[in-house]
Amino acid sequence: MEKLKGTLLETDVLVVGGGAGGMIAALSAKRHGPRGTKVAVADSWMIGRTGHTAFSNAWMIVARPDDDIDAITREIIAGNDGIADQILVRETLKNSFDRIADFEAMGMKFPRAENGTHARRPTRGLDLARVMCPEGGGLEFCWRLRLALAEKGIALLDRLFVTGLLGGGPSGRIAGATAIHSRTGAFYVIKARVTIIATNAITFRSGFVRDITGTGTLLAHRAGAALRNAEFSYVRPGTPKFYFEGITFAIQEGARFTNSKGEAFMRAYEPEWADEADVPRIARAMAAEKKKGNDPLYLDMSPIPEELRDHFIQSKVKWMDNFFRKLGSEAKTDMFGKTPYYALNQMTKMAIRTGPDCRSDVPGLLAAGLAQAGCANHFAGFHIGLCIGNGWASGRSAVEDLDRLVEPKVGLAEVEILHEEALRPIKPAAKEESDRILRDLQAIMFAYDIGVLKRADRLQEACRKVAHLAEEFRELGAPHVHELVRLKETEAMLHAAQFILGASLYRTETRLSHFREDFADRDDTHWLVWVDIEPNSSAAAPQFIKTPIPMPLFPVTAMPVRPNRLKQRAAVGGV
């Protein structure tokens, strides 16, 4: 019998991606599985030190048992313009307080109010939802999760970059994955009865976590899973001077976005919410101001009282706090002076299509974290909140599938093909050119009139440019393993860009972060649907379809015109 290529590892449940969604999925699978269930997590970097959560303050939307969970669900669905899985959103909120109890049992600490209840505060764009974060921020949160995984006997496969999914033979089910060690290039075959993809979303290396490239979603698509929400993005205000995660709360204390003329422009675009609008609407207003020639744009934090300013130049996130400390007085000058801001397209919302149980269309393949398409808009705190919710759901479903699905088989011929595909680009004489392709791709996708304000002719031209880059890319090789990983991540970004631009052309309306200048209105009659990208290996271009959105809980409505909490503030302030 022919020997299997590489090192063979075997597990019951394999989680690909070591961020919050992936670690919660692994914990859930271990808790729901019978004694002896083997669970493994693989990540191309160090589990507990990777993903957006680890480098954030880890704000999360949490609903207490005495909150009106139906009302919070309703406003999140409305804030998604209907593009959300209603059941999954409600289940996430319903179970969120139980997860806080789990986290506290791991040793995490959450601030409490004087009456002993957890201290929570409002978030942007929502009226009833409340957010909270652990002491120590995302680094402490993720490290505590890693320790909990290790304590429960979950295998931690650091620095394994997954390069392919095993197809599972005639049954069509996924049988695990192949991977290379991101430093040595050693090849691994990970046989698994169930696989959960939790590799975040495509970022084009933007924002503050530049090595999150969402390759798992593209591997899932290649294996037969449909993708959805490619036309939507997380667009937000950003500045090249520093990363500032407190914009929401700075605005609550009086900060305002202004243009080069000193005008606070948000109320002209958002009459009710003004600067407290959700960030995609702020980004759209910023792009419109730039188009008018009113840039540079600023976040004017001068109205914040002096006694509160120190709060904004320190952080619960250790790396961010160290950054502010190194800047010293310069941090306060930059933050409270005139630092230019711009509309940043941080990452796509493209993710794997699943039901509320987080199962994809492919047997044995599930999704969690931002690799799962539960929402097209997550709000501040619901990125992590939904990652926790769908991570828990996917782990539970994975355990159910262990007995429900037939035993997968690993084919030697398939492993041979995946081994060849993984290592073929290694060419010692090649130049390191992935960054050149990436910079050209960023110039296309980050342009404000492509990534924020869209129009058919510009999108079509961007498609042509990306196709040209893809042709250039096919000729590249990698002189070493590090560049090999970079090439494969760049390849995923090129595919993602084609999906994003294609879906943006396909949806001929304006909705959420998808702003079409040539179709400026929301059109529920034709577009209250998901846009899904079906796998079709024989087609030269992506295949887009409309999928009706179930509404088992609530009909889709617009957001409230004047949120209660803003009404109350206006009454106090005499506005």
JOUR-V990557 format. One record per backbone hydrogen bond with DSSP energy under -0.5 kcal/mol. NH is the residue of the N-H (numbers start at 1). CO is the residue of the C=O. If there is no record, write none. Layout:
nh = [NH | NH]
co = [CO | CO]
//
This chain:
nh = [7 | 9 | 11 | 12 | 13 | 14 | 15 | 15 | 16 | 16 | 17 | 17 | 19 | 23 | 24 | 25 | 26 | 27 | 28 | 29 | 30 | 31 | 32 | 33 | 37 | 40 | 41 | 42 | 43 | 47 | 48 | 49 | 54 | 55 | 55 | 56 | 60 | 61 | 62 | 64 | 67 | 69 | 72 | 73 | 74 | 75 | 76 | 77 | 78 | 79 | 80 | 80 | 81 | 82 | 83 | 84 | 85 | 86 | 89 | 90 | 91 | 92 | 93 | 94 | 95 | 96 | 96 | 97 | 97 | 99 | 100 | 101 | 102 | 103 | 104 | 105 | 106 | 106 | 107 | 108 | 111 | 113 | 116 | 119 | 120 | 121 | 123 | 125 | 126 | 131 | 132 | 135 | 137 | 138 | 140 | 141 | 142 | 143 | 144 | 145 | 146 | 147 | 148 | 149 | 150 | 151 | 152 | 153 | 154 | 155 | 157 | 157 | 158 | 159 | 160 | 160 | 161 | 161 | 162 | 163 | 164 | 166 | 171 | 172 | 174 | 175 | 177 | 178 | 179 | 180 | 181 | 182 | 185 | 188 | 189 | 190 | 191 | 191 | 192 | 193 | 193 | 194 | 195 | 196 | 197 | 198 | 198 | 203 | 206 | 209 | 210 | 212 | 213 | 214 | 217 | 218 | 219 | 220 | 221 | 222 | 223 | 224 | 225 | 227 | 228 | 229 | 232 | 234 | 235 | 236 | 238 | 244 | 250 | 251 | 252 | 253 | 254 | 255 | 256 | 258 | 259 | 260 | 262 | 265 | 265 | 266 | 268 | 269 | 269 | 270 | 274 | 276 | 277 | 281 | 282 | 283 | 284 | 285 | 286 | 287 | 288 | 289 | 290 | 291 | 292 | 293 | 294 | 297 | 298 | 299 | 300 | 300 | 301 | 304 | 308 | 309 | 309 | 310 | 311 | 312 | 312 | 313 | 313 | 314 | 318 | 321 | 322 | 323 | 324 | 325 | 326 | 327 | 328 | 330 | 331 | 332 | 333 | 334 | 335 | 336 | 337 | 339 | 340 | 341 | 342 | 344 | 344 | 346 | 346 | 347 | 348 | 349 | 349 | 351 | 352 | 353 | 355 | 358 | 360 | 363 | 365 | 366 | 367 | 368 | 371 | 372 | 373 | 374 | 376 | 382 | 382 | 383 | 385 | 386 | 387 | 388 | 389 | 390 | 391 | 392 | 393 | 394 | 395 | 396 | 397 | 398 | 399 | 400 | 401 | 402 | 402 | 403 | 403 | 404 | 405 | 411 | 415 | 416 | 417 | 418 | 419 | 420 | 421 | 422 | 423 | 424 | 426 | 427 | 427 | 430 | 433 | 437 | 438 | 439 | 440 | 441 | 442 | 443 | 444 | 445 | 446 | 447 | 450 | 451 | 452 | 452 | 453 | 454 | 454 | 459 | 460 | 461 | 462 | 463 | 464 | 465 | 466 | 467 | 468 | 469 | 470 | 471 | 472 | 473 | 474 | 475 | 476 | 478 | 484 | 485 | 486 | 487 | 488 | 489 | 490 | 491 | 492 | 493 | 494 | 495 | 496 | 497 | 498 | 499 | 500 | 501 | 502 | 503 | 504 | 505 | 506 | 507 | 508 | 509 | 510 | 511 | 514 | 515 | 515 | 516 | 516 | 517 | 517 | 518 | 519 | 527 | 528 | 529 | 530 | 532 | 532 | 533 | 534 | 534 | 539 | 543 | 544 | 545 | 547 | 549 | 550 | 567 | 568 | 569 | 570 | 571 | 572 | 573 | 574 | 575]
co = [187 | 189 | 191 | 38 | 38 | 194 | 13 | 40 | 14 | 196 | 15 | 42 | 198 | 19 | 20 | 21 | 22 | 23 | 24 | 25 | 26 | 27 | 28 | 29 | 34 | 13 | 155 | 15 | 157 | 45 | 18 | 46 | 50 | 51 | 52 | 53 | 132 | 381 | 130 | 62 | 64 | 67 | 68 | 69 | 70 | 71 | 72 | 73 | 74 | 75 | 76 | 77 | 78 | 77 | 80 | 82 | 374 | 84 | 85 | 86 | 87 | 88 | 89 | 90 | 91 | 92 | 93 | 63 | 93 | 95 | 96 | 97 | 98 | 99 | 100 | 101 | 102 | 103 | 104 | 103 | 133 | 117 | 113 | 111 | 118 | 131 | 129 | 276 | 123 | 121 | 60 | 109 | 134 | 56 | 136 | 137 | 138 | 139 | 140 | 141 | 142 | 143 | 144 | 145 | 146 | 147 | 148 | 150 | 149 | 39 | 41 | 155 | 156 | 45 | 43 | 157 | 159 | 180 | 160 | 178 | 178 | 176 | 168 | 169 | 363 | 166 | 190 | 164 | 188 | 161 | 186 | 159 | 181 | 179 | 7 | 177 | 9 | 189 | 175 | 11 | 12 | 12 | 364 | 14 | 366 | 16 | 196 | 212 | 203 | 206 | 208 | 209 | 211 | 199 | 214 | 214 | 215 | 216 | 217 | 218 | 219 | 221 | 220 | 533 | 351 | 531 | 229 | 347 | 233 | 344 | 342 | 242 | 246 | 247 | 248 | 249 | 251 | 250 | 300 | 298 | 263 | 294 | 259 | 257 | 263 | 257 | 265 | 265 | 266 | 266 | 270 | 273 | 274 | 278 | 278 | 279 | 280 | 281 | 282 | 283 | 284 | 285 | 286 | 287 | 288 | 290 | 289 | 341 | 258 | 339 | 256 | 298 | 299 | 301 | 305 | 305 | 306 | 306 | 308 | 308 | 309 | 309 | 310 | 311 | 316 | 317 | 318 | 319 | 320 | 321 | 322 | 323 | 324 | 327 | 328 | 328 | 329 | 330 | 331 | 332 | 333 | 337 | 338 | 297 | 238 | 236 | 342 | 234 | 344 | 234 | 202 | 229 | 232 | 228 | 371 | 226 | 359 | 355 | 365 | 361 | 362 | 195 | 358 | 197 | 368 | 369 | 352 | 372 | 83 | 378 | 379 | 379 | 381 | 382 | 383 | 384 | 385 | 386 | 387 | 388 | 389 | 390 | 391 | 392 | 393 | 394 | 395 | 396 | 397 | 398 | 399 | 399 | 400 | 400 | 401 | 409 | 411 | 412 | 413 | 414 | 415 | 416 | 417 | 418 | 419 | 420 | 423 | 425 | 478 | 427 | 431 | 433 | 434 | 435 | 436 | 437 | 438 | 439 | 440 | 441 | 442 | 444 | 447 | 447 | 447 | 448 | 448 | 452 | 515 | 455 | 456 | 457 | 458 | 459 | 460 | 461 | 462 | 463 | 464 | 465 | 466 | 467 | 468 | 469 | 470 | 472 | 473 | 425 | 480 | 481 | 482 | 483 | 484 | 485 | 486 | 487 | 488 | 489 | 490 | 491 | 492 | 493 | 494 | 495 | 496 | 497 | 498 | 499 | 500 | 501 | 502 | 503 | 506 | 507 | 521 | 514 | 511 | 452 | 513 | 514 | 519 | 454 | 515 | 454 | 516 | 523 | 524 | 527 | 547 | 530 | 545 | 227 | 532 | 543 | 536 | 534 | 542 | 532 | 530 | 528 | 548 | 563 | 564 | 565 | 566 | 567 | 568 | 569 | 570 | 570]
//
